[in-house]
Amino acid sequence: MALMPRRVKYRKHQRGHVKGTAQKGNTVCFGDFGLQALEPAWISAKHIEAARMACTHYLRREGKLTIRIFPHKSVSAKPAETRMGKGKGEPEFWCAVVKPGTVMFEVAGVPKDSAKAAFSRMASKLPIKSRFIERKQTV
């Protein structure tokens, strides 16, 4: 089932624009390996779910997958062949706003080669370029 907030204060959001790089959420925190975004984008709940399913299918439910992004933003659209006016359209889908550098997914408890292969499959389900990164070792 697609991700979406349980309740929101306002149903309809303005579009806005994604500027700059991620200042928070740009390092691997919960797992050993991560999938990092290289482009700014809106990642829909369907994209997140498709990537999650691809990873769990490949890893056969081994290890721990952490999803670091959540679709908080509603995207509205007017129906096709509708005249202008009569207000803003109804919310069509929910998306996560992702800046370059954001770590979108993390995995722990699996070897590096299988994590890399799983993230490669996940990246093919997403609409942006991304890369495989590892946790930085701290002393």
N, CA, C and O atoms as a DFTB+ gen file, in Angstrom:
556 C
 N C O
     1  1       0.844      -1.187       0.000
     2  2       0.000       0.000       0.000
     3  2       0.884       1.245       0.000
     4  3       1.912       1.290       0.676
     5  1       0.479       2.232      -0.751
     6  2       1.287       3.445      -0.894
     7  2       1.321       4.251       0.404
     8  3       0.350       4.276       1.160
     9  1       2.439       4.901       0.645
    10  2       2.604       5.742       1.828
    11  2       1.852       7.057       1.651
    12  3       1.787       7.601       0.548
    13  1       1.292       7.555       2.731
    14  2       0.691       8.881       2.769
    15  2       0.459       9.259       4.220
    16  3       0.346       8.380       5.074
    17  1       0.386      10.563       4.520
    18  2       0.154      10.962       5.914
    19  2      -1.237      10.561       6.386
    20  3      -2.179      10.511       5.594
    21  1      -1.362      10.275       7.682
    22  2      -2.678       9.938       8.240
    23  2      -3.623      11.133       8.161
    24  3      -4.769      11.007       7.729
    25  1      -3.126      12.294       8.586
    26  2      -3.930      13.506       8.508
    27  2      -2.998      14.688       8.309
    28  3      -1.847      14.667       8.745
    29  1      -3.502      15.715       7.650
    30  2      -2.702      16.910       7.387
    31  2      -3.514      18.144       7.730
    32  3      -4.744      18.110       7.744
    33  1      -2.819      19.226       8.004
    34  2      -3.505      20.467       8.324
    35  2      -4.147      21.059       7.072
    36  3      -5.281      21.537       7.116
    37  1      -3.410      21.026       5.942
    38  2      -3.932      21.540       4.679
    39  2      -3.796      20.459       3.612
    40  3      -2.733      19.859       3.456
    41  1      -4.883      20.216       2.878
    42  2      -4.897      19.145       1.880
    43  2      -4.070      19.464       0.647
    44  3      -3.462      18.568       0.061
    45  1      -4.037      20.738       0.241
    46  2      -3.407      21.108      -1.021
    47  2      -2.174      21.973      -0.770
    48  3      -2.234      22.949      -0.022
    49  1      -1.058      21.609      -1.399
    50  2       0.194      22.342      -1.241
    51  2       0.504      23.130      -2.499
    52  3       0.058      22.786      -3.594
    53  1       1.283      24.198      -2.324
    54  2       1.825      24.893      -3.487
    55  2       3.036      24.113      -3.990
    56  3       3.642      23.333      -3.256
    57  1       3.374      24.344      -5.264
    58  2       4.437      23.546      -5.885
    59  2       5.800      23.814      -5.268
    60  3       6.517      22.871      -4.934
    61  1       6.175      25.082      -5.107
    62  2       7.497      25.403      -4.587
    63  2       8.575      25.005      -5.584
    64  3       8.262      24.582      -6.697
    65  1       9.839      25.136      -5.199
    66  2      10.932      24.653      -6.028
    67  2      12.060      24.176      -5.129
    68  3      12.290      24.719      -4.049
    69  1      12.756      23.153      -5.596
    70  2      13.807      22.514      -4.813
    71  2      15.130      23.205      -5.120
    72  3      15.637      23.134      -6.240
    73  1      15.686      23.883      -4.101
    74  2      16.944      24.601      -4.291
    75  2      18.014      24.000      -3.393
    76  3      17.723      23.554      -2.283
    77  1      19.248      23.989      -3.871
    78  2      20.385      23.609      -3.040
    79  2      20.516      22.115      -2.826
    80  3      19.793      21.313      -3.416
    81  1      21.458      21.766      -1.966
    82  2      21.717      20.368      -1.639
    83  2      21.227      20.063      -0.227
    84  3      20.955      20.969       0.560
    85  1      21.120      18.788       0.074
    86  2      20.620      18.362       1.378
    87  2      21.633      18.696       2.470
    88  3      22.801      18.321       2.368
    89  1      21.196      19.394       3.506
    90  2      22.046      19.696       4.648
    91  2      21.836      18.676       5.766
    92  3      22.734      18.442       6.574
    93  1      20.657      18.077       5.809
    94  2      20.339      17.037       6.787
    95  2      19.999      15.763       6.023
    96  3      19.585      15.819       4.865
    97  1      20.171      14.628       6.668
    98  2      19.810      13.358       6.045
    99  2      20.703      12.999       4.879
   100  3      20.265      12.322       3.948
   101  1      21.954      13.444       4.914
   102  2      22.859      13.176       3.799
   103  2      23.968      12.191       4.149
   104  3      24.923      12.043       3.386
   105  1      23.856      11.515       5.294
   106  2      24.823      10.493       5.681
   107  2      24.084       9.213       6.059
   108  3      22.908       9.249       6.420
   109  1      24.776       8.093       5.976
   110  2      24.192       6.801       6.357
   111  2      24.195       6.711       7.872
   112  3      25.255       6.779       8.496
   113  1      23.024       6.560       8.469
   114  2      22.890       6.562       9.932
   115  2      22.405       5.225      10.492
   116  3      22.924       4.756      11.505
   117  1      21.414       4.609       9.841
   118  2      20.730       3.452      10.427
   119  2      21.251       2.121       9.910
   120  3      21.051       1.093      10.557
   121  1      21.915       2.116       8.757
   122  2      22.392       0.872       8.170
   123  2      23.873       0.945       7.860
   124  3      24.593       1.813       8.351
   125  1      24.309       0.003       7.026
   126  2      25.710      -0.046       6.617
   127  2      25.914       0.569       5.233
   128  3      26.981       1.104       4.935
   129  1      24.882       0.486       4.394
   130  2      24.958       0.993       3.024
   131  2      23.721       1.829       2.728
   132  3      22.669       1.628       3.335
   133  1      23.848       2.771       1.793
   134  2      22.728       3.642       1.478
   135  2      22.628       3.959      -0.007
   136  3      23.580       3.768      -0.764
   137  1      21.457       4.448      -0.410
   138  2      21.204       4.913      -1.777
   139  2      20.976       6.420      -1.697
   140  3      20.009       6.880      -1.091
   141  1      21.885       7.189      -2.320
   142  2      21.880       8.643      -2.206
   143  2      21.418       9.273      -3.513
   144  3      21.859       8.874      -4.591
   145  1      20.518      10.269      -3.414
   146  2      20.011      10.980      -4.588
   147  2      21.084      11.918      -5.133
   148  3      21.835      12.523      -4.368
   149  1      21.151      12.034      -6.458
   150  2      22.102      12.939      -7.099
   151  2      21.397      14.090      -7.806
   152  3      22.064      15.000      -8.300
   153  1      20.073      14.076      -7.866
   154  2      19.295      15.109      -8.543
   155  2      18.147      15.546      -7.643
   156  3      17.706      14.777      -6.789
   157  1      17.652      16.790      -7.825
   158  2      16.444      17.190      -7.093
   159  2      15.208      16.621      -7.779
   160  3      15.147      16.575      -9.007
   161  1      14.223      16.189      -6.994
   162  2      13.022      15.605      -7.600
   163  2      11.918      15.447      -6.577
   164  3      12.129      15.574      -5.371
   165  1      10.724      15.165      -7.100
   166  2       9.617      14.687      -6.289
   167  2       9.559      13.181      -6.494
   168  3       9.414      12.715      -7.624
   169  1       9.671      12.422      -5.422
   170  2       9.586      10.965      -5.492
   171  2       8.201      10.579      -4.983
   172  3       7.888      10.794      -3.812
   173  1       7.378      10.014      -5.850
   174  2       6.004       9.692      -5.465
   175  2       5.980       8.459      -4.553
   176  3       6.945       7.698      -4.493
   177  1       4.879       8.283      -3.859
   178  2       4.713       7.145      -2.958
   179  2       4.781       5.835      -3.737
   180  3       5.246       4.826      -3.207
   181  1       4.324       5.837      -4.986
   182  2       4.385       4.625      -5.810
   183  2       5.831       4.258      -6.139
   184  3       6.180       3.078      -6.166
   185  1       6.673       5.265      -6.388
   186  2       8.083       5.001      -6.650
   187  2       8.751       4.388      -5.414
   188  3       9.517       3.430      -5.520
   189  1       8.450       4.954      -4.248
   190  2       9.043       4.457      -3.002
   191  2       8.627       3.010      -2.757
   192  3       9.451       2.175      -2.384
   193  1       7.354       2.721      -2.968
   194  2       6.842       1.364      -2.753
   195  2       7.435       0.373      -3.751
   196  3       7.760      -0.756      -3.383
   197  1       7.576       0.788      -5.016
   198  2       8.165      -0.090      -6.028
   199  2       9.616      -0.409      -5.692
   200  3      10.059      -1.546      -5.852
   201  1      10.356       0.594      -5.225
   202  2      11.750       0.383      -4.840
   203  2      11.841      -0.534      -3.626
   204  3      12.707      -1.407      -3.565
   205  1      10.953      -0.338      -2.667
   206  2      10.946      -1.190      -1.466
   207  2      10.679      -2.640      -1.837
   208  3      11.348      -3.546      -1.339
   209  1       9.705      -2.861      -2.706
   210  2       9.367      -4.226      -3.119
   211  2      10.520      -4.875      -3.877
   212  3      10.794      -6.060      -3.685
   213  1      11.202      -4.111      -4.740
   214  2      12.325      -4.653      -5.498
   215  2      13.448      -5.091      -4.555
   216  3      14.072      -6.131      -4.767
   217  1      13.699      -4.303      -3.524
   218  2      14.762      -4.619      -2.571
   219  2      14.408      -5.852      -1.738
   220  3      15.220      -6.769      -1.618
   221  1      13.211      -5.881      -1.166
   222  2      12.829      -7.013      -0.314
   223  2      12.749      -8.301      -1.126
   224  3      13.044      -9.378      -0.608
   225  1      12.353      -8.202      -2.394
   226  2      12.293      -9.390      -3.250
   227  2      13.702      -9.917      -3.519
   228  3      13.934     -11.125      -3.479
   229  1      14.630      -9.019      -3.789
   230  2      15.994      -9.458      -4.084
   231  2      16.698      -9.998      -2.848
   232  3      17.374     -11.024      -2.923
   233  1      16.550      -9.329      -1.718
   234  2      17.238      -9.747      -0.489
   235  2      16.523     -10.880       0.234
   236  3      17.029     -11.398       1.229
   237  1      15.360     -11.263      -0.253
   238  2      14.547     -12.334       0.350
   239  2      14.339     -12.102       1.841
   240  3      14.467     -13.024       2.647
   241  1      14.018     -10.873       2.195
   242  2      13.698     -10.438       3.549
   243  2      14.848     -10.649       4.527
   244  3      14.621     -10.776       5.730
   245  1      16.080     -10.689       4.024
   246  2      17.249     -10.711       4.900
   247  2      17.656      -9.272       5.172
   248  3      17.383      -8.382       4.367
   249  1      18.305      -9.045       6.301
   250  2      18.765      -7.703       6.631
   251  2      17.611      -6.786       7.003
   252  3      16.458      -7.206       7.103
   253  1      17.956      -5.526       7.205
   254  2      16.976      -4.514       7.627
   255  2      17.004      -3.362       6.641
   256  3      18.035      -2.710       6.478
   257  1      15.880      -3.101       5.981
   258  2      15.759      -1.982       5.050
   259  2      15.111      -0.809       5.776
   260  3      14.067      -0.964       6.409
   261  1      15.735       0.366       5.683
   262  2      15.195       1.579       6.282
   263  2      14.886       2.573       5.173
   264  3      15.738       2.869       4.334
   265  1      13.652       3.090       5.176
   266  2      13.244       4.107       4.205
   267  2      13.384       5.458       4.887
   268  3      12.712       5.719       5.885
   269  1      14.254       6.325       4.360
   270  2      14.565       7.602       5.000
   271  2      13.723       8.757       4.474
   272  3      13.818       9.860       5.012
   273  1      12.906       8.552       3.451
   274  2      12.075       9.624       2.905
   275  2      10.609       9.253       3.098
   276  3      10.259       8.073       3.136
   277  1       9.755      10.269       3.220
   278  2       8.315      10.039       3.385
   279  2       7.559      11.052       2.535
   280  3       7.929      12.225       2.502
   281  1       6.500      10.615       1.843
   282  2       5.737      11.531       0.994
   283  2       4.790      12.428       1.797
   284  3       3.663      12.033       2.097
   285  1       5.247      13.626       2.141
   286  2       4.442      14.587       2.894
   287  2       3.694      15.550       1.989
   288  3       2.720      16.161       2.432
   289  1       4.109      15.711       0.739
   290  2       3.582      16.757      -0.137
   291  2       2.496      16.182      -1.037
   292  3       2.708      15.162      -1.693
   293  1       1.341      16.826      -1.071
   294  2       0.278      16.402      -1.987
   295  2       0.427      17.160      -3.301
   296  3       0.737      18.352      -3.317
   297  1       0.201      16.450      -4.395
   298  2       0.261      17.050      -5.724
   299  2      -1.143      16.969      -6.312
   300  3      -1.705      15.884      -6.459
   301  1      -1.700      18.130      -6.647
   302  2      -3.068      18.163      -7.163
   303  2      -3.045      18.314      -8.674
   304  3      -2.073      18.803      -9.249
   305  1      -4.137      17.883      -9.311
   306  2      -4.255      17.996     -10.765
   307  2      -5.724      18.107     -11.133
   308  3      -6.588      17.525     -10.478
   309  1      -5.993      18.860     -12.189
   310  2      -7.364      18.981     -12.697
   311  2      -7.613      17.825     -13.654
   312  3      -6.675      17.354     -14.296
   313  1      -8.841      17.358     -13.766
   314  2      -9.139      16.276     -14.706
   315  2      -8.873      16.704     -16.150
   316  3      -8.868      17.895     -16.461
   317  1      -8.655      15.731     -17.020
   318  2      -8.415      16.014     -18.427
   319  2      -9.682      16.589     -19.075
   320  3     -10.801      16.233     -18.706
   321  1      -9.480      17.483     -20.048
   322  2     -10.573      18.094     -20.816
   323  2     -11.557      18.833     -19.921
   324  3     -12.771      18.738     -20.102
   325  1     -11.023      19.567     -18.957
   326  2     -11.837      20.390     -18.062
   327  2     -11.553      21.850     -18.375
   328  3     -10.408      22.228     -18.622
   329  1     -12.605      22.675     -18.364
   330  2     -12.427      24.094     -18.643
   331  2     -11.651      24.781     -17.532
   332  3     -11.596      24.297     -16.401
   333  1     -11.053      25.914     -17.870
   334  2     -10.289      26.689     -16.897
   335  2     -11.216      27.234     -15.811
   336  3     -12.424      27.367     -16.007
   337  1     -10.617      27.545     -14.665
   338  2     -11.390      28.113     -13.571
   339  2     -11.903      27.040     -12.638
   340  3     -11.481      25.885     -12.705
   341  1     -12.826      27.435     -11.758
   342  2     -13.441      26.545     -10.771
   343  2     -12.431      25.953      -9.785
   344  3     -12.605      24.835      -9.299
   345  1     -11.371      26.720      -9.497
   346  2     -10.474      26.355      -8.406
   347  2      -9.405      25.330      -8.742
   348  3      -9.278      24.866      -9.875
   349  1      -8.650      25.002      -7.719
   350  2      -7.542      24.058      -7.854
   351  2      -8.079      22.637      -7.861
   352  3      -9.102      22.354      -7.238
   353  1      -7.393      21.746      -8.562
   354  2      -7.832      20.358      -8.647
   355  2      -7.655      19.613      -7.327
   356  3      -7.057      20.120      -6.378
   357  1      -8.182      18.415      -7.296
   358  2      -8.091      17.568      -6.106
   359  2      -6.706      16.906      -6.029
   360  3      -6.055      16.729      -7.059
   361  1      -6.250      16.539      -4.828
   362  2      -4.949      15.867      -4.709
   363  2      -4.929      14.551      -5.484
   364  3      -5.789      13.690      -5.301
   365  1      -3.923      14.415      -6.358
   366  2      -3.768      13.213      -7.191
   367  2      -2.909      12.166      -6.498
   368  3      -3.277      10.993      -6.445
   369  1      -1.753      12.592      -5.962
   370  2      -0.849      11.656      -5.314
   371  2      -0.006      12.400      -4.287
   372  3      -0.036      13.628      -4.215
   373  1       0.750      11.638      -3.492
   374  2       1.622      12.186      -2.466
   375  2       3.065      11.926      -2.871
   376  3       3.381      10.879      -3.437
   377  1       3.943      12.889      -2.575
   378  2       5.340      12.728      -2.969
   379  2       6.267      13.252      -1.879
   380  3       5.875      14.046      -1.023
   381  1       7.511      12.780      -1.940
   382  2       8.571      13.245      -1.054
   383  2       9.451      14.196      -1.844
   384  3       9.828      13.895      -2.977
   385  1       9.781      15.336      -1.263
   386  2      10.671      16.293      -1.904
   387  2      12.105      15.890      -1.555
   388  3      12.481      15.868      -0.383
   389  1      12.904      15.571      -2.583
   390  2      14.255      15.060      -2.383
   391  2      15.259      16.022      -3.006
   392  3      15.149      16.381      -4.179
   393  1      16.239      16.434      -2.205
   394  2      17.329      17.283      -2.693
   395  2      18.540      16.408      -3.027
   396  3      18.638      15.282      -2.540
   397  1      19.462      16.913      -3.853
   398  2      20.676      16.150      -4.114
   399  2      21.459      15.917      -2.816
   400  3      21.657      16.843      -2.029
   401  1      21.895      14.693      -2.604
   402  2      22.633      14.350      -1.392
   403  2      21.803      13.638      -0.350
   404  3      22.361      13.092       0.603
   405  1      20.486      13.625      -0.495
   406  2      19.624      12.956       0.474
   407  2      19.804      11.444       0.388
   408  3      19.785      10.878      -0.706
   409  1      19.979      10.788       1.532
   410  2      20.029       9.331       1.579
   411  2      18.586       8.855       1.665
   412  3      17.896       9.113       2.651
   413  1      18.132       8.154       0.618
   414  2      16.728       7.758       0.522
   415  2      16.446       6.420       1.193
   416  3      15.418       6.253       1.850
   417  1      17.364       5.462       1.024
   418  2      17.181       4.129       1.581
   419  2      18.487       3.665       2.198
   420  3      19.569       4.044       1.750
   421  1      18.374       2.835       3.237
   422  2      19.544       2.240       3.878
   423  2      19.262       0.769       4.128
   424  3      18.115       0.364       4.317
   425  1      20.321      -0.018       4.125
   426  2      20.174      -1.441       4.419
   427  2      21.302      -1.878       5.348
   428  3      22.433      -1.408       5.225
   429  1      20.991      -2.776       6.275
   430  2      21.963      -3.289       7.238
   431  2      21.834      -4.807       7.307
   432  3      20.768      -5.364       7.043
   433  1      22.933      -5.468       7.666
   434  2      22.893      -6.912       7.890
   435  2      23.028      -7.753       6.646
   436  3      22.687      -8.936       6.671
   437  1      23.520      -7.178       5.542
   438  2      23.748      -7.950       4.321
   439  2      25.151      -7.638       3.793
   440  3      25.687      -6.570       4.091
   441  1      25.763      -8.546       3.013
   442  2      27.083      -8.266       2.444
   443  2      27.043      -7.127       1.432
   444  3      25.985      -6.794       0.899
   445  1      28.203      -6.537       1.174
   446  2      28.285      -5.369       0.297
   447  2      27.816      -5.668      -1.119
   448  3      27.101      -4.861      -1.713
   449  1      28.208      -6.820      -1.675
   450  2      27.840      -7.113      -3.065
   451  2      26.338      -7.296      -3.247
   452  3      25.780      -6.851      -4.250
   453  1      25.679      -7.947      -2.291
   454  2      24.226      -8.119      -2.412
   455  2      23.498      -6.803      -2.159
   456  3      22.460      -6.551      -2.771
   457  1      24.021      -5.958      -1.266
   458  2      23.423      -4.639      -1.034
   459  2      23.552      -3.785      -2.292
   460  3      22.618      -3.073      -2.660
   461  1      24.701      -3.856      -2.945
   462  2      24.930      -3.086      -4.169
   463  2      23.973      -3.526      -5.272
   464  3      23.421      -2.694      -5.993
   465  1      23.781      -4.835      -5.399
   466  2      22.862      -5.358      -6.415
   467  2      21.416      -4.957      -6.105
   468  3      20.656      -4.616      -7.011
   469  1      21.041      -5.000      -4.827
   470  2      19.679      -4.618      -4.434
   471  2      19.438      -3.136      -4.710
   472  3      18.376      -2.767      -5.210
   473  1      20.418      -2.279      -4.387
   474  2      20.263      -0.849      -4.637
   475  2      20.247      -0.538      -6.135
   476  3      19.605       0.420      -6.568
   477  1      20.949      -1.342      -6.916
   478  2      20.906      -1.165      -8.365
   479  2      19.495      -1.409      -8.893
   480  3      19.014      -0.679      -9.760
   481  1      18.843      -2.430      -8.372
   482  2      17.451      -2.705      -8.763
   483  2      16.513      -1.609      -8.279
   484  3      15.579      -1.229      -8.985
   485  1      16.760      -1.098      -7.069
   486  2      15.930      -0.019      -6.533
   487  2      16.087       1.249      -7.355
   488  3      15.110       1.946      -7.627
   489  1      17.329       1.548      -7.751
   490  2      17.604       2.764      -8.514
   491  2      16.879       2.754      -9.856
   492  3      16.491       3.808     -10.360
   493  1      16.694       1.572     -10.433
   494  2      15.991       1.487     -11.719
   495  2      14.506       1.797     -11.581
   496  3      13.847       2.106     -12.574
   497  1      13.976       1.721     -10.375
   498  2      12.559       2.022     -10.136
   499  2      12.323       3.505      -9.845
   500  3      11.179       3.960      -9.841
   501  1      13.398       4.261      -9.601
   502  2      13.267       5.665      -9.217
   503  2      13.473       6.582     -10.419
   504  3      14.193       6.215     -11.348
   505  1      12.856       7.769     -10.425
   506  2      12.939       8.669     -11.579
   507  2      14.181       9.564     -11.598
   508  3      14.266      10.478     -12.419
   509  1      15.140       9.316     -10.710
   510  2      16.330      10.176     -10.643
   511  2      17.593       9.324     -10.628
   512  3      17.542       8.114     -10.411
   513  1      18.726       9.981     -10.863
   514  2      20.021       9.311     -10.736
   515  2      20.366       9.210      -9.260
   516  3      20.081      10.117      -8.478
   517  1      20.980       8.098      -8.892
   518  2      21.368       7.896      -7.502
   519  2      22.656       7.081      -7.469
   520  3      23.090       6.532      -8.481
   521  1      23.260       7.015      -6.273
   522  2      24.507       6.261      -6.142
   523  2      24.531       5.473      -4.838
   524  3      23.825       5.787      -3.880
   525  1      25.366       4.439      -4.836
   526  2      25.560       3.559      -3.691
   527  2      26.630       4.166      -2.786
   528  3      27.713       4.510      -3.260
   529  1      26.344       4.301      -1.492
   530  2      27.339       4.822      -0.552
   531  2      27.421       3.905       0.669
   532  3      26.508       3.130       0.953
   533  1      28.548       4.020       1.384
   534  2      28.773       3.214       2.587
   535  2      28.827       4.130       3.807
   536  3      29.037       5.338       3.699
   537  1      28.632       3.517       4.960
   538  2      28.738       4.264       6.217
   539  2      30.192       4.659       6.455
   540  3      31.104       3.865       6.222
   541  1      30.402       5.879       6.916
   542  2      31.751       6.339       7.258
   543  2      32.142       5.732       8.593
   544  3      31.363       5.779       9.545
   545  1      33.345       5.158       8.678
   546  2      33.821       4.559       9.914
   547  2      34.319       5.651      10.854
   548  3      35.164       6.461      10.474
   549  1      33.801       5.676      12.075
   550  2      34.252       6.651      13.078
   551  2      35.000       5.930      14.182
   552  3      34.692       4.781      14.496
   553  1      35.977       6.596      14.772
   554  2      36.803       5.986      15.813
   555  2      36.247       6.321      17.183
   556  3      36.804       5.898      18.196
